[in-house]
Amino acid sequence: MGSKFQEIQRFKQWWLWYIIITVALIPVWGIYQQIVLGKQFGNNPMSDTGLVVFLLLMLLFVAFFRSIHLKTEIDKNGINILFFPFIKKYISWNEINSASVVQYNFIGYGIRLSSRFGTAYNIAGNSGLAIELKNGNKYLIGTQKEEELKEILEHLNIT
């Protein structure tokens, strides 16, 4: 076991991507109907240019959603949290009162506020690093590498 932990998580839930891709395909079907077949798409059809712009916006949304990730790095100095593109946070060990790997019930995905864990950063699953700072602030960082996370905390004498 080294003295550094790193994990990068992305949204991989099949049902979530199914919804996103299905919605993104609506303007493709609209372009096919309206521009290729010459039929109006819908009761109040968009212009051809509008459909193309809508498709481009949907493709940008899919690319944006694909770029979202949670990166956690832990070393002897502290914890780096990057929930790209929303938050970048560094917490040094001397700011931390306690840190432990915990199991939790579903709290939602993304950045959430929890009465029990404070600010939660979660992509998937139900295990994470619960942190309480000396100033009373709390954080929860979701993980898919529970055992490796426990090992680095033990290695760094953080328990």
C-alpha positions in Angstrom: 0.0 0.0 0.0 1.4 3.4 -1.0 0.9 6.5 0.9 -1.5 8.1 -1.6 -5.1 7.4 -2.5 -6.7 8.5 -5.8 -10.1 7.8 -7.2 -12.0 9.2 -10.2 -15.7 8.5 -10.4 -18.1 9.2 -13.3 -21.8 8.8 -13.7 -22.1 5.2 -15.1 -25.7 4.4 -14.2 -27.2 2.8 -17.3 -30.7 4.2 -16.5 -29.4 7.7 -16.2 -27.5 7.5 -19.5 -30.6 6.0 -21.1 -32.7 9.0 -20.1 -30.0 11.5 -21.2 -29.4 9.8 -24.6 -33.2 9.3 -25.2 -33.8 13.0 -24.7 -30.8 14.0 -26.8 -32.2 11.9 -29.7 -35.5 13.8 -29.8 -34.0 16.5 -32.1 -32.4 13.9 -34.3 -35.8 12.4 -34.9 -37.2 15.9 -35.4 -34.5 16.7 -38.0 -35.2 13.4 -39.8 -39.0 14.0 -39.8 -38.9 17.7 -40.7 -35.8 18.1 -42.9 -35.3 14.7 -44.5 -39.0 13.6 -44.9 -40.5 17.1 -45.1 -43.1 16.4 -42.4 -43.6 18.9 -39.6 -42.3 17.7 -36.3 -45.0 18.2 -33.6 -48.1 20.4 -33.4 -46.1 23.6 -33.2 -43.0 22.8 -35.1 -39.6 24.5 -34.6 -37.8 26.0 -37.6 -35.3 23.7 -39.3 -32.5 26.0 -37.9 -34.1 25.7 -34.4 -34.0 21.9 -34.6 -30.4 21.9 -35.6 -29.5 24.4 -32.8 -31.5 22.2 -30.3 -29.5 19.2 -31.5 -26.2 21.0 -31.0 -27.3 22.1 -27.5 -28.3 18.5 -26.6 -24.9 17.2 -27.8 -23.2 19.9 -25.7 -25.3 18.8 -22.7 -24.3 15.1 -23.2 -20.7 16.1 -23.5 -21.0 18.3 -20.4 -22.6 15.6 -18.4 -19.9 13.1 -19.5 -17.2 15.5 -18.3 -18.6 15.6 -14.7 -16.5 13.6 -12.4 -15.5 13.3 -8.7 -11.8 13.0 -8.1 -10.5 12.3 -4.6 -6.9 12.4 -3.7 -5.6 11.7 -0.2 -2.0 11.9 0.9 0.0 12.7 4.1 -0.9 16.4 3.7 -4.6 16.2 3.3 -7.5 15.6 1.0 -8.1 17.1 -2.4 -11.7 17.0 -3.7 -12.6 17.9 -7.2 -16.2 17.6 -8.3 -15.6 18.9 -11.8 -16.7 21.5 -13.0 -18.4 22.6 -9.8 -16.1 22.5 -6.8 -12.4 22.2 -6.0 -11.6 21.9 -2.3 -8.5 21.1 -0.3 -8.6 20.1 3.4 -5.4 19.7 5.3 -5.2 17.0 8.1 -4.7 19.7 10.7 -8.2 21.1 9.9 -9.8 17.7 10.4 -11.3 16.5 13.7 -12.3 13.0 12.4 -12.4 11.1 9.2 -13.8 7.6 8.7 -15.3 5.4 6.0 -19.0 5.0 6.5 -22.0 3.3 4.9 -25.1 5.6 4.3 -28.6 5.4 2.8 -29.2 6.9 -0.6 -28.7 10.6 -0.4 -28.9 11.4 -4.1 -26.3 12.2 -6.7 -24.2 15.3 -7.2 -23.6 17.8 -4.5 -26.1 17.4 -1.7 -26.7 18.8 1.8 -27.3 16.2 4.4 -28.2 16.8 8.1 -26.1 13.9 9.1 -23.0 14.4 6.8 -23.0 18.1 5.9 -22.0 18.6 2.3 -22.0 15.4 0.3 -20.3 14.7 -3.0 -21.7 11.6 -4.5 -21.6 9.9 -7.9 -22.8 6.4 -7.0 -23.0 3.8 -4.2 -23.5 4.1 -0.5 -20.1 4.3 1.1 -17.9 7.3 1.6 -15.4 9.2 3.6 -17.2 11.2 6.4 -15.1 14.1 7.5 -15.7 16.4 10.4 -13.6 19.6 10.6 -12.5 21.2 13.8 -14.7 24.2 13.0 -17.8 21.8 12.9 -18.2 21.6 9.1 -18.9 18.2 7.8 -18.3 16.6 4.4 -19.0 13.2 2.8 -17.1 12.1 -0.2 -18.6 9.0 -2.0 -16.2 6.2 -2.9 -16.3 3.0 -4.9 -12.9 2.0 -3.3 -14.0 1.5 0.3 -11.3 -1.0 1.3 -8.5 1.0 -0.3 -9.7 4.1 1.4 -9.7 2.4 4.8 -6.2 1.2 4.2 -4.8 4.6 3.4 -6.5 6.1 6.5 -4.9 3.3 8.6 -1.5 3.9 6.9 -1.7 7.6 7.6 -2.9 6.9 11.2 -6.2 8.6 10.6 -9.0 6.8 12.5 
